[in-house]
Amino acid sequence: MRVGIVSYWFNRGQAVVSRRIRAALDAAGLQTFVLARPTKDGFARSRFIDRTGPWAQRGVTAASRFDIPEVEYLEWAADNVLDVVICDQNLQFRELAGLRQRGVRTVGRFVWEAFRPEDVAGARKAFETIYSVTRCEQRRYSGFGIESPLVRWAPPPELVGLPRPPRDDGEVRFFYPGGYLSDRKPTAETIAAFQRVRDARARLILKIQDPVRGPQVAAEVERADSRIRVITADLPDDEHYRLMASCDVLLAPTRWEGLGLHHGEAISFGLPAITNDFPPMNENVAHDVDGWLVPAVWHSERVPGVPRLETPIEPLTEAIEALCDDDRRERLAAGVARRRAAVTWADTTRDLVELVTGRPAMRAAA
C-alpha cells in the first residue's frame, strides 16, 4: 500500500507526529510519501520546509504554499500512485474532497480543542475516516456524531532507550516546555509559582523558542531568580532530548493541550509530570501514582465546550514542593515505568496500519 502524508515538515509538534507516523508505517512495510506544507506567510520563517537532520528524507515533495492548490494534491497523488492520504489539522476540505472523489482514501485528525461544530460538514465530505489520538478528542467527535477510531500514542521507541545523563549535583530539576510562549502556556504563573518554592535544591529549566521575546524573558527571569535557567536556542532534536532527559520532573501546566508530545517524551525518560487535572493531560498522568495533578479552573471557553484553563499559583507551588521529595519522586518514577510498559510503540504501529488499510480497531470512548 502507498500512503501519502500531508504535514508541516520542520521541528514542530505536527511534523514530529507525522515523521513518527511515517517511520511506523515504513517499518510495517508500507510505502510512504510526504507532501510538505510550507509555513504560512508572516510566520517567523515564512514558507519554510526543513531539509536538514531528521527532515532530510527521500520522497518529500514541497508544496508551493500553505493553502495547497487542489491541482497540486491531485498531481502528487497521481505521481506517487497513492492509495490513501493522511492529514493532521488540515481544513482544506474542498481540495481533500477532490482527492476522495478520485478514489484516494482520505484519513485525518484535528487539534481537538480547535475543531468546531461548523467544521463537521466539511470534514465529513473531505475525510473517509477522522481518527483520534486522545480519549477526549474521541469524545468530542462522538458528540458531533462522528465515530472515530483511536490510535494509541505510545512513547516513541527512539527515546525509550535513550540513556539519561549522569548527575551528582544534588539539584532537583523541573523542565518547563515553554515553546513559542503562546497563550496556551501559563508561563508567568509557572515562574511565579516556582519563585515561591522554598527547597534550595529546586531548579527550573525554562525551554522556549521565541526568537524575539526569548532573550528579554531570559534576562528578566534569570535576574529575578538565580535558580531559573532559560534556554532560547532552537536546539537540534538530540540536544533537546538530552536536556529534557537530564531533568527530574516535567513541569507542564497548560491552558489547553492537543496531543501533548512532551508527556510522551517525559514517559520515555521516566520523568514524573506536574500538570492540570483535565483531559487530555490527566490521560497521561495519575495523581500521586506517576505524577501530580493540580486544579484546572475553567476560566472561559476557547470554543463551545472547550475551556481556556487557569492554573492557581499556590497549588502549583505545592506540587513543585511535593516533587522535591526524593522518596516520593522515586515512587512516582516507578509508576511512570509501569505506564510506559502498558502501551508500546508496537501498539501504535498496529493501530496506524489498521487505520490506513481501512480496518480501524474501534475502541469505545471512555
PLY file of the C-alpha trace (Angstrom):
ply
format ascii 1.0
element vertex 366
property float x
property float y
property float z
element edge 365
property int vertex1
property int vertex2
end_header
0.00 0.00 0.00
1.17 3.52 -0.84
0.42 6.19 1.77
0.69 9.95 1.41
1.24 12.19 4.45
0.41 15.92 4.33
2.15 17.92 7.05
4.40 20.74 8.08
7.99 19.49 7.76
10.17 21.09 10.40
10.67 20.98 14.15
7.10 21.46 15.31
4.62 19.17 17.03
2.51 18.32 13.98
5.57 17.48 11.90
7.16 15.38 14.66
3.95 13.35 14.86
3.87 12.97 11.07
7.52 11.93 10.95
6.89 9.25 13.56
3.77 8.05 11.75
5.87 7.74 8.61
8.56 5.76 10.40
5.96 3.38 11.87
4.27 2.75 8.52
7.60 2.30 6.73
8.70 -0.20 9.36
5.43 -2.10 8.81
6.24 -2.46 5.09
4.04 0.29 3.64
5.44 2.87 1.22
5.09 6.48 2.34
5.37 9.85 0.60
5.23 13.32 2.14
3.64 16.48 0.79
5.42 19.10 2.87
3.20 22.04 3.71
5.20 25.31 3.93
4.65 27.62 6.86
2.22 30.48 6.38
3.33 33.88 5.16
4.07 36.05 8.17
5.34 33.11 10.23
8.79 33.56 11.82
10.17 31.57 8.88
7.71 32.11 6.03
7.20 29.22 3.58
9.72 27.13 5.48
10.38 23.42 4.93
13.36 21.81 6.64
15.78 19.71 4.61
18.37 19.03 7.31
18.94 16.41 10.01
15.96 14.08 10.55
13.94 16.07 8.00
16.31 15.18 5.14
14.31 12.23 3.85
13.51 10.73 0.48
10.05 11.06 -1.02
9.32 14.57 0.29
7.56 16.89 -2.16
7.42 20.60 -1.32
4.03 22.22 -1.82
4.04 25.73 -3.26
2.27 27.34 -0.30
0.41 26.60 2.92
-3.01 26.57 1.24
-2.13 23.89 -1.27
-3.94 24.17 -4.63
-6.15 21.21 -5.49
-4.17 20.53 -8.64
-1.02 20.01 -6.53
-2.79 17.45 -4.36
-4.04 15.61 -7.43
-0.68 15.64 -9.22
1.17 14.49 -6.11
-1.30 11.64 -5.56
-1.10 10.59 -9.22
2.71 10.82 -9.43
3.08 8.58 -6.38
0.10 6.30 -7.16
-1.31 6.86 -3.68
-3.95 4.62 -2.16
-4.57 6.74 0.93
-3.68 10.21 2.21
-3.42 11.03 5.92
-3.57 14.61 7.25
-3.23 16.44 10.55
-5.24 19.64 11.21
-5.96 20.20 7.53
-9.01 22.40 6.90
-8.77 22.36 3.10
-11.99 20.40 2.88
-12.81 21.18 -0.75
-9.36 20.20 -2.02
-9.26 16.99 0.01
-12.77 16.09 -1.11
-11.40 16.35 -4.64
-8.83 13.68 -3.80
-11.50 11.47 -2.30
-13.74 11.83 -5.37
-10.89 10.44 -7.47
-10.67 7.27 -5.42
-7.97 8.16 -2.89
-8.93 7.25 0.67
-8.58 10.24 2.98
-7.86 9.96 6.71
-7.45 12.91 9.07
-7.44 14.22 12.59
-7.68 17.67 14.08
-6.42 19.56 17.07
-9.42 18.56 19.14
-9.72 21.86 21.01
-9.91 23.78 17.72
-12.41 21.51 15.95
-15.68 23.42 15.82
-19.28 22.41 15.07
-19.12 24.37 11.80
-16.21 22.15 10.67
-18.21 18.94 10.84
-19.97 19.02 7.46
-16.82 19.89 5.52
-14.74 17.33 7.40
-17.25 14.58 6.67
-17.03 15.31 2.94
-13.26 15.56 2.95
-12.37 12.53 5.06
-13.50 8.95 4.93
-12.13 8.48 8.45
-11.49 11.00 11.22
-9.31 9.40 13.86
-8.30 10.32 17.42
-5.14 10.09 19.48
-6.69 11.00 22.86
-9.87 9.91 24.57
-11.12 13.49 24.97
-10.65 14.03 21.24
-12.65 10.89 20.57
-15.44 12.01 22.91
-15.65 15.42 21.23
-16.03 13.82 17.81
-18.66 11.47 19.21
-20.65 14.50 20.36
-20.71 15.63 16.72
-21.94 12.22 15.55
-18.52 11.13 14.27
-17.41 7.58 15.08
-13.65 7.98 15.47
-11.09 5.18 15.79
-8.48 5.67 18.50
-4.78 5.40 17.73
-2.97 4.74 20.99
0.03 7.08 21.04
2.89 5.44 22.91
6.28 6.84 23.94
8.48 6.89 20.82
10.95 3.98 20.69
13.99 6.12 19.85
13.56 7.91 23.20
12.70 4.98 25.45
16.22 3.60 25.24
17.98 6.96 25.45
20.29 6.95 28.48
19.77 9.72 31.00
22.92 11.79 31.62
24.54 11.00 35.00
24.35 13.75 37.60
25.71 14.23 41.12
24.83 17.89 41.71
22.06 17.26 44.24
19.65 19.50 42.30
16.01 18.73 41.55
15.44 19.92 38.00
11.99 20.82 36.66
11.72 21.01 32.87
9.17 23.51 31.51
8.49 23.25 27.73
7.59 26.88 27.03
7.71 26.59 23.25
6.85 29.83 21.47
5.40 31.41 24.63
1.94 31.14 23.13
-1.20 31.92 25.09
-1.56 28.19 25.70
1.37 28.30 28.12
0.84 29.85 31.60
4.49 30.90 31.73
4.09 33.86 34.10
2.10 31.77 36.58
4.63 28.94 36.40
7.55 31.27 37.13
5.64 32.92 39.98
4.83 29.51 41.47
8.43 28.35 41.23
9.77 31.50 42.87
7.71 30.64 45.96
9.35 27.20 46.30
11.43 27.01 49.47
13.60 23.98 48.65
17.05 25.34 47.77
17.78 22.33 45.54
14.96 23.17 43.10
15.96 24.34 39.64
13.71 25.40 36.76
14.86 24.75 33.20
12.70 27.01 31.03
12.96 25.96 27.36
11.48 28.50 24.94
11.83 29.11 21.20
10.63 32.69 20.76
13.48 34.47 18.91
12.02 37.93 19.61
10.83 37.79 23.22
13.10 34.97 24.36
16.27 36.94 25.21
14.30 39.58 27.12
12.40 36.94 29.09
15.66 35.15 29.85
17.33 38.30 31.18
14.38 39.27 33.36
13.72 35.82 34.78
17.32 34.82 35.50
17.94 38.19 37.17
14.90 37.67 39.42
15.77 34.10 40.49
19.19 32.52 40.04
17.63 29.05 40.29
15.97 29.53 36.89
17.85 28.81 33.67
16.30 29.93 30.38
17.30 28.32 27.08
16.13 30.17 23.96
18.01 28.34 21.19
16.05 26.13 18.78
18.03 23.02 19.69
18.52 20.03 17.37
16.39 17.05 18.39
19.19 15.12 20.09
20.31 18.11 22.19
16.73 18.91 23.19
16.09 15.35 24.30
19.38 15.13 26.23
18.42 18.34 28.03
14.99 17.02 28.92
16.37 13.63 29.99
18.82 15.37 32.32
15.91 16.74 34.36
13.88 15.07 37.12
10.31 16.31 36.58
8.25 17.57 33.66
6.54 20.79 34.75
3.70 21.17 32.27
0.73 23.27 33.39
-1.32 24.45 30.43
-4.46 26.32 29.44
-5.33 23.67 26.86
-3.49 20.87 25.11
-3.71 18.81 21.94
-1.72 15.59 21.86
0.88 16.88 24.33
4.02 15.35 22.83
6.09 16.39 25.85
4.07 14.00 28.01
5.03 11.00 25.87
8.62 12.19 25.87
8.64 12.50 29.67
7.21 8.99 29.97
10.02 7.77 27.69
12.61 9.20 30.07
10.82 8.08 33.23
10.03 11.62 34.40
7.00 12.21 36.63
4.90 15.13 35.43
3.09 18.00 37.08
0.10 19.09 35.02
-3.57 20.01 35.23
-6.35 17.68 36.28
-8.14 17.93 32.96
-8.06 15.94 29.70
-6.00 15.13 27.78
-3.36 15.90 30.43
-4.86 13.55 33.01
-4.95 10.80 30.40
-1.15 10.72 30.75
-0.81 11.34 34.49
-2.47 9.77 37.53
-2.28 11.83 40.71
0.34 10.59 43.19
0.80 7.44 41.07
3.10 8.60 38.28
2.84 12.37 38.62
0.97 15.20 40.31
-2.26 16.84 39.16
-3.07 20.44 40.06
-6.50 22.07 39.77
-7.61 23.39 36.41
-10.02 26.30 36.73
-12.46 26.58 33.81
-11.99 30.31 33.31
-13.62 30.74 29.90
-14.18 28.86 26.63
-11.93 28.87 23.57
-14.74 27.37 21.50
-18.04 25.89 22.76
-17.27 23.00 25.09
-13.50 23.58 25.20
-12.13 25.55 28.16
-9.34 28.03 28.50
-7.98 26.81 31.82
-6.22 28.79 34.51
-3.71 27.29 36.94
-3.81 28.60 40.54
-0.31 29.54 41.69
-0.47 28.20 45.24
-1.36 24.58 44.31
1.32 24.66 41.61
3.91 25.73 44.19
2.73 22.93 46.48
3.09 20.43 43.63
6.68 21.51 42.94
7.50 21.28 46.64
5.94 17.80 46.77
8.13 16.53 43.95
11.27 17.91 45.55
10.88 14.99 47.96
13.32 12.31 46.75
11.38 9.29 48.02
8.12 10.48 46.51
9.79 11.26 43.20
11.37 7.81 43.09
7.99 6.19 43.75
6.33 8.24 41.01
9.13 7.41 38.56
8.38 3.72 39.15
4.77 4.49 38.24
5.94 6.15 35.02
7.85 2.97 34.14
4.68 0.93 34.58
2.73 3.34 32.35
5.47 3.14 29.70
5.19 -0.65 29.64
1.39 -0.63 29.36
1.19 0.79 25.82
4.16 0.41 23.50
5.09 1.64 20.04
4.09 -1.77 18.67
0.52 -0.92 19.73
0.76 2.47 17.99
2.08 0.86 14.81
-0.67 -1.75 14.82
-3.34 0.94 15.22
-1.85 3.06 12.43
-1.67 0.15 9.99
-5.27 -0.79 10.76
-6.24 2.86 10.26
-4.69 3.39 6.82
-5.63 -0.02 5.47
-9.29 0.64 6.27
-9.62 -1.79 9.15
-9.58 0.56 12.18
-9.67 -1.02 15.61
-12.58 0.83 17.22
-12.23 1.49 20.92
-15.19 2.96 22.71
-14.75 6.39 24.23
-14.16 6.15 27.97
0 1
1 2
2 3
3 4
4 5
5 6
6 7
7 8
8 9
9 10
10 11
11 12
12 13
13 14
14 15
15 16
16 17
17 18
18 19
19 20
20 21
21 22
22 23
23 24
24 25
25 26
26 27
27 28
28 29
29 30
30 31
31 32
32 33
33 34
34 35
35 36
36 37
37 38
38 39
39 40
40 41
41 42
42 43
43 44
44 45
45 46
46 47
47 48
48 49
49 50
50 51
51 52
52 53
53 54
54 55
55 56
56 57
57 58
58 59
59 60
60 61
61 62
62 63
63 64
64 65
65 66
66 67
67 68
68 69
69 70
70 71
71 72
72 73
73 74
74 75
75 76
76 77
77 78
78 79
79 80
80 81
81 82
82 83
83 84
84 85
85 86
86 87
87 88
88 89
89 90
90 91
91 92
92 93
93 94
94 95
95 96
96 97
97 98
98 99
99 100
100 101
101 102
102 103
103 104
104 105
105 106
106 107
107 108
108 109
109 110
110 111
111 112
112 113
113 114
114 115
115 116
116 117
117 118
118 119
119 120
120 121
121 122
122 123
123 124
124 125
125 126
126 127
127 128
128 129
129 130
130 131
131 132
132 133
133 134
134 135
135 136
136 137
137 138
138 139
139 140
140 141
141 142
142 143
143 144
144 145
145 146
146 147
147 148
148 149
149 150
150 151
151 152
152 153
153 154
154 155
155 156
156 157
157 158
158 159
159 160
160 161
161 162
162 163
163 164
164 165
165 166
166 167
167 168
168 169
169 170
170 171
171 172
172 173
173 174
174 175
175 176
176 177
177 178
178 179
179 180
180 181
181 182
182 183
183 184
184 185
185 186
186 187
187 188
188 189
189 190
190 191
191 192
192 193
193 194
194 195
195 196
196 197
197 198
198 199
199 200
200 201
201 202
202 203
203 204
204 205
205 206
206 207
207 208
208 209
209 210
210 211
211 212
212 213
213 214
214 215
215 216
216 217
217 218
218 219
219 220
220 221
221 222
222 223
223 224
224 225
225 226
226 227
227 228
228 229
229 230
230 231
231 232
232 233
233 234
234 235
235 236
236 237
237 238
238 239
239 240
240 241
241 242
242 243
243 244
244 245
245 246
246 247
247 248
248 249
249 250
250 251
251 252
252 253
253 254
254 255
255 256
256 257
257 258
258 259
259 260
260 261
261 262
262 263
263 264
264 265
265 266
266 267
267 268
268 269
269 270
270 271
271 272
272 273
273 274
274 275
275 276
276 277
277 278
278 279
279 280
280 281
281 282
282 283
283 284
284 285
285 286
286 287
287 288
288 289
289 290
290 291
291 292
292 293
293 294
294 295
295 296
296 297
297 298
298 299
299 300
300 301
301 302
302 303
303 304
304 305
305 306
306 307
307 308
308 309
309 310
310 311
311 312
312 313
313 314
314 315
315 316
316 317
317 318
318 319
319 320
320 321
321 322
322 323
323 324
324 325
325 326
326 327
327 328
328 329
329 330
330 331
331 332
332 333
333 334
334 335
335 336
336 337
337 338
338 339
339 340
340 341
341 342
342 343
343 344
344 345
345 346
346 347
347 348
348 349
349 350
350 351
351 352
352 353
353 354
354 355
355 356
356 357
357 358
358 359
359 360
360 361
361 362
362 363
363 364
364 365
